[in-house]
Structure formats: structure tokens, C-alpha cells
Amino acid sequence: MINLKLKESKMLKVFFDASVLFSAIYSGRGGSNQLCRLVKDKKIKGFTTQTVVLELQTNIAKFSKRTKVSPANFIADHHFLVRSEIAEREIKHYKTIVVAKDAHVLAGALLCKCEYLLTLDKKHLDNKGVKNKFSEVIIASPKEFLQYFRR
């Protein structure tokens, strides 16, 4: 269960992992897509990094032949704020918390000064082990975040 810190005067800053963006592009009806619409409608501030965008482009090319949506266009159309690529020096510490290939996600959420990190990766990111070691940002699934956001 996540503790959502809603404040009337401040929009929530939410970091999107590639898994959530992939799901939003692939399915127009799911929770991930609903979250991207919240960003587009300026209900929350959506952040990601160029490193995540590159991962997203690779995953779409590899796994999803059915979509013609350009990841870069999707992100621009939904008004995401995109930070530059994460440098190796910026992820070094996070490799002690998660597998090396996902360290950039934790670094990105903190470098973007987000309060929440949304991911569908339960194996490497959204689990008790990572959450116990990384408490600076609340890690949640799109479903969890939507449940609390709507309250």
C-alpha cells in the first residue's frame, strides 16, 4: 500500500519507467495509458529520462510489431518532461540496490526530484527488497497509484 501525499496547491511529480510507457503505448485502455492522460491533462507532472526513452524504443522495436506509435512522439504529445541520459557516475550507488540495468531508473526518479516512481517491473524494482533499501521515492504500480490518486 502506498501513502499518497496529495497537496492541493502542488502537482505530484511522477517518474515513469519504460515498462509503464510501453504498456501505455501498447494498450489505449489500461492503467498505464490512464496515467499518461493525467500527465497530458496536467493533473500530474510526468517525468522520464532519455535513458528510459532509449530503452523504450528498443523494447518497442523488439517486442511490439503491432504499434506504429513513435515513443518520442507519444512522450512529446503527452507533455512529459525528459531529462538527459543518466551518466554512469550517476547510477553507481544504485547498482547496490537493484540490478545494474535498472539502476538508471532509481537515479532518474531522484535526479528529476520526483515523489513517485511508477513501474510494472515487480521482479527488479517494485518489491520489498528494493523498497526497504530505497525510500527516497515511493515505488508503485500504475494500478496502486491510480487507486490512491482517485481518492
C-alpha positions as semicolon CSV with decimal commas, in nm:
position;residue;x (nm);y (nm);z (nm)
1;M;0,000;0,000;0,000
2;I;0,137;0,343;-0,088
3;N;0,098;0,659;0,110
4;L;-0,003;0,931;-0,134
5;K;0,096;1,281;-0,025
6;L;-0,168;1,484;-0,208
7;K;-0,142;1,857;-0,171
8;E;-0,400;2,092;-0,318
9;S;-0,150;2,353;-0,435
10;K;0,116;2,122;-0,577
11;M;0,105;1,880;-0,867
12;L;0,260;1,542;-0,795
13;K;0,590;1,473;-0,969
14;V;0,582;1,120;-1,107
15;F;0,864;0,929;-1,278
16;F;0,765;0,679;-1,547
17;D;0,969;0,365;-1,612
18;A;0,990;0,221;-1,965
19;S;0,756;-0,064;-1,870
20;V;0,473;0,180;-1,793
21;L;0,531;0,385;-2,108
22;F;0,547;0,066;-2,318
23;S;0,217;-0,051;-2,172
24;A;0,057;0,290;-2,232
25;I;0,163;0,288;-2,598
26;Y;0,062;-0,074;-2,649
27;S;-0,281;-0,052;-2,483
28;G;-0,503;0,255;-2,503
29;R;-0,730;0,134;-2,224
30;G;-0,509;0,024;-1,938
31;G;-0,396;0,197;-1,622
32;S;-0,065;0,300;-1,774
33;N;-0,243;0,485;-2,051
34;Q;-0,478;0,649;-1,799
35;L;-0,173;0,779;-1,612
36;C;-0,026;0,923;-1,929
37;R;-0,355;1,103;-1,989
38;L;-0,326;1,251;-1,638
39;V;0,010;1,392;-1,746
40;K;-0,135;1,524;-2,071
41;D;-0,428;1,682;-1,884
42;K;-0,182;1,844;-1,639
43;K;-0,321;1,660;-1,335
44;I;0,026;1,525;-1,251
45;K;0,374;1,612;-1,378
46;G;0,523;1,324;-1,574
47;F;0,899;1,277;-1,587
48;T;1,132;1,032;-1,754
49;T;1,487;1,035;-1,889
50;Q;1,645;0,998;-2,229
51;T;1,788;0,669;-2,099
52;V;1,433;0,541;-2,041
53;V;1,326;0,667;-2,385
54;L;1,610;0,473;-2,550
55;E;1,513;0,160;-2,356
56;L;1,151;0,213;-2,461
57;Q;1,246;0,248;-2,828
58;T;1,450;-0,073;-2,810
59;N;1,166;-0,264;-2,640
60;I;0,905;-0,145;-2,888
61;A;1,126;-0,243;-3,182
62;K;1,192;-0,583;-3,024
63;F;0,854;-0,681;-2,881
64;S;0,577;-0,483;-3,040
65;K;0,541;-0,509;-3,415
66;R;0,172;-0,410;-3,396
67;T;0,210;-0,048;-3,294
68;K;0,303;0,234;-3,525
69;V;0,328;0,487;-3,242
70;S;0,664;0,657;-3,211
71;P;0,782;0,660;-2,848
72;A;0,931;1,008;-2,890
73;N;0,605;1,143;-3,035
74;F;0,398;0,976;-2,763
75;I;0,614;1,132;-2,490
76;A;0,606;1,475;-2,655
77;D;0,229;1,459;-2,720
78;H;0,165;1,379;-2,354
79;H;0,390;1,662;-2,231
80;F;0,640;1,453;-2,038
81;L;0,948;1,630;-1,909
82;V;1,253;1,435;-2,028
83;R;1,586;1,465;-1,850
84;S;1,910;1,394;-2,036
85;E;2,066;1,048;-2,035
86;I;2,178;0,915;-1,700
87;A;2,557;0,905;-1,675
88;E;2,742;0,605;-1,535
89;R;2,867;0,812;-1,239
90;E;2,505;0,895;-1,152
91;I;2,398;0,530;-1,122
92;K;2,697;0,380;-0,942
93;H;2,535;0,391;-0,596
94;Y;2,206;0,241;-0,719
95;K;2,376;-0,072;-0,851
96;T;2,396;-0,184;-0,488
97;I;2,016;-0,166;-0,465
98;V;1,894;-0,306;-0,799
99;V;2,035;-0,497;-1,093
100;A;2,273;-0,283;-1,297
101;K;2,038;-0,249;-1,596
102;D;1,771;-0,085;-1,377
103;A;1,994;0,143;-1,168
104;H;1,926;0,430;-1,409
105;V;1,556;0,420;-1,317
106;L;1,617;0,487;-0,947
107;A;1,873;0,755;-1,033
108;G;1,633;0,916;-1,280
109;A;1,348;0,938;-1,030
110;L;1,573;1,110;-0,776
111;L;1,751;1,337;-1,025
112;C;1,411;1,453;-1,154
113;K;1,310;1,520;-0,792
114;C;1,002;1,301;-0,822
115;E;0,790;1,182;-0,533
116;Y;0,677;0,863;-0,709
117;L;0,830;0,607;-0,942
118;L;0,582;0,405;-1,147
119;T;0,687;0,068;-1,282
120;L;0,542;-0,266;-1,386
121;D;0,872;-0,441;-1,306
122;K;0,787;-0,633;-0,989
123;K;1,093;-0,856;-1,020
124;H;1,360;-0,585;-1,014
125;L;1,201;-0,259;-0,893
126;D;0,858;-0,285;-0,728
127;N;0,940;-0,529;-0,449
128;K;1,005;-0,520;-0,073
129;G;1,380;-0,563;-0,105
130;V;1,423;-0,254;-0,321
131;K;1,165;-0,054;-0,127
132;N;1,347;-0,129;0,201
133;K;1,677;-0,001;0,058
134;F;1,535;0,291;-0,143
135;S;1,285;0,504;0,042
136;E;1,353;0,846;-0,113
137;V;1,081;0,791;-0,375
138;I;0,762;0,588;-0,342
139;I;0,770;0,297;-0,587
140;A;0,428;0,183;-0,708
141;S;0,249;0,009;-0,990
142;P;0,014;0,213;-1,211
143;K;-0,283;0,036;-1,052
144;E;-0,173;0,124;-0,697
145;F;-0,107;0,484;-0,789
146;L;-0,442;0,525;-0,966
147;Q;-0,632;0,378;-0,670
148;Y;-0,483;0,633;-0,433
149;F;-0,487;0,923;-0,678
150;R;-0,860;0,885;-0,731
151;R;-0,940;0,900;-0,358
